[in-house]
Amino acid sequence: MTTATLGLFAGSTLRRVRKAEVVQSTINKPDPYTMLMACWGDYMRVPNLDLGGRGMKLVGDAPPDANVHEAQYIADLKLGECVNAMVDSLPMRDRWAIYKSQGIASAWRYPNANYESVLLEARDELEKKLRNNVATRLYWA
């Protein structure tokens, strides 16, 4: 009675469906390499002019900051610094390919080498290093 008076739905429109017909929600896990390279790109684009007193506080001098976004940004920059160490350990040609792929360098300095093939090799080598690094290997777990 209440369904007919409220106009919600009638009993004849309901039907039982098979379990296979129900759409399961899938969780899309982000690509760890892409996420780490985004943190690295942010780290490389931060100006190194932070000489203010904010970064020079001692532990007991100020109350703890409760800004979650700033704490996440600082954590991303530290992660970018770890990725930077791995990028710097690559040979110069591979390093330059990674720089160009992330928009940090605009020109390809090695005209005798194919950029796409060097980039694939550099990405494979960098991913191996990132998988073995203590700070970044948890992203592939």
C-alpha positions as CSV (number, residue, x, y, z in Angstrom):
1,M,0.0,0.0,0.0
2,T,2.6,2.5,0.9
3,T,4.6,2.0,-2.3
4,A,1.5,2.7,-4.4
5,T,0.6,5.8,-2.4
6,L,4.2,7.2,-2.2
7,G,4.9,6.3,-5.8
8,L,8.2,4.7,-5.0
9,F,8.1,1.4,-6.9
10,A,5.8,-1.4,-7.5
11,G,6.6,-5.0,-6.6
12,S,6.3,-6.2,-10.2
13,T,9.3,-4.1,-11.3
14,L,11.7,-5.9,-8.9
15,R,13.5,-8.9,-10.2
16,R,16.3,-11.2,-8.9
17,V,19.6,-10.9,-10.8
18,R,22.5,-13.3,-11.0
19,K,25.6,-12.7,-9.1
20,A,27.6,-12.3,-12.3
21,E,25.3,-9.4,-13.4
22,V,26.0,-7.3,-10.4
23,V,28.8,-4.8,-11.1
24,Q,31.6,-5.0,-8.6
25,S,33.4,-1.8,-7.8
26,T,37.0,-2.0,-8.5
27,I,39.7,-0.1,-6.7
28,N,42.1,1.5,-9.1
29,K,45.5,1.5,-7.5
30,P,47.6,4.3,-8.9
31,D,50.8,3.4,-10.8
32,P,53.7,3.7,-8.2
33,Y,56.2,4.9,-10.8
34,T,53.9,7.7,-11.9
35,M,53.1,8.7,-8.4
36,L,56.8,8.8,-7.4
37,M,57.7,10.7,-10.5
38,A,55.0,13.3,-9.6
39,C,56.5,13.7,-6.2
40,W,60.0,14.1,-7.8
41,G,58.7,16.7,-10.2
42,D,57.3,18.7,-7.4
43,Y,60.6,18.4,-5.5
44,M,62.6,19.5,-8.5
45,R,60.3,22.6,-9.1
46,V,60.5,23.9,-5.5
47,P,62.7,26.9,-5.2
48,N,65.6,26.5,-2.8
49,L,65.1,29.9,-1.3
50,D,63.4,28.8,1.9
51,L,65.8,30.5,4.4
52,G,63.1,31.7,6.7
53,G,62.6,30.8,10.3
54,R,59.9,28.3,9.6
55,G,62.3,25.6,8.6
56,M,64.7,26.4,11.4
57,K,62.4,25.8,14.4
58,L,63.6,23.5,17.1
59,V,61.3,20.7,18.3
60,G,60.3,22.4,21.5
61,D,60.0,26.0,20.2
62,A,56.6,25.8,18.6
63,P,53.4,23.8,19.0
64,P,53.0,21.0,16.5
65,D,51.4,22.0,13.2
66,A,48.0,20.5,12.7
67,N,47.8,21.3,9.0
68,V,47.4,17.9,7.3
69,H,47.9,19.3,3.8
70,E,51.2,20.9,4.7
71,A,52.4,17.7,6.4
72,Q,51.5,15.6,3.3
73,Y,53.2,18.2,1.0
74,I,56.4,17.9,3.2
75,A,56.2,14.1,3.1
76,D,55.9,14.2,-0.7
77,L,58.9,16.5,-0.9
78,K,60.9,14.1,1.2
79,L,59.8,11.3,-1.1
80,G,60.8,13.4,-4.1
81,E,64.3,13.8,-2.5
82,C,64.6,10.0,-2.2
83,V,63.6,9.6,-5.9
84,N,66.1,12.4,-6.8
85,A,68.9,10.3,-5.3
86,M,68.0,7.4,-7.4
87,V,67.7,9.5,-10.6
88,D,71.2,11.0,-9.8
89,S,72.7,7.6,-9.6
90,L,71.7,6.9,-13.3
91,P,74.2,7.5,-16.1
92,M,74.0,11.0,-17.5
93,R,72.1,10.0,-20.8
94,D,69.5,8.1,-18.8
95,R,69.2,10.9,-16.3
96,W,68.6,13.4,-19.1
97,A,65.9,11.2,-20.6
98,I,64.1,11.1,-17.2
99,Y,64.5,14.9,-16.9
100,K,63.0,15.5,-20.4
101,S,60.1,13.0,-19.8
102,Q,59.0,14.9,-16.7
103,G,59.4,18.4,-18.3
104,I,62.3,19.5,-16.2
105,A,64.6,19.6,-19.2
106,S,63.3,20.8,-22.5
107,A,65.9,19.7,-25.0
108,W,67.4,16.3,-25.8
109,R,71.2,16.7,-25.6
110,Y,72.1,13.5,-27.2
111,P,71.3,13.7,-31.0
112,N,73.0,10.3,-31.7
113,A,70.7,8.4,-29.3
114,N,67.0,7.7,-29.9
115,Y,65.1,9.4,-27.1
116,E,62.3,6.9,-26.8
117,S,64.6,3.9,-26.5
118,V,66.9,5.6,-24.0
119,L,63.8,6.6,-22.0
120,L,62.5,3.0,-21.9
121,E,65.9,1.8,-20.7
122,A,66.2,4.6,-18.2
123,R,62.7,4.0,-16.8
124,D,63.4,0.3,-16.4
125,E,66.6,0.9,-14.6
126,L,65.1,3.6,-12.4
127,E,62.1,1.4,-11.5
128,K,64.5,-1.4,-10.4
129,K,66.3,1.1,-8.2
130,L,63.0,2.4,-6.8
131,R,61.8,-1.1,-6.0
132,N,65.0,-1.8,-4.1
133,N,65.1,1.5,-2.2
134,V,64.0,1.4,1.4
135,A,61.9,4.6,1.2
136,T,60.1,3.7,-2.0
137,R,59.7,0.0,-2.2
138,L,56.5,0.0,-0.2
139,Y,54.7,1.6,-3.1
140,W,55.0,-1.6,-5.0
141,A,53.7,-3.8,-2.2
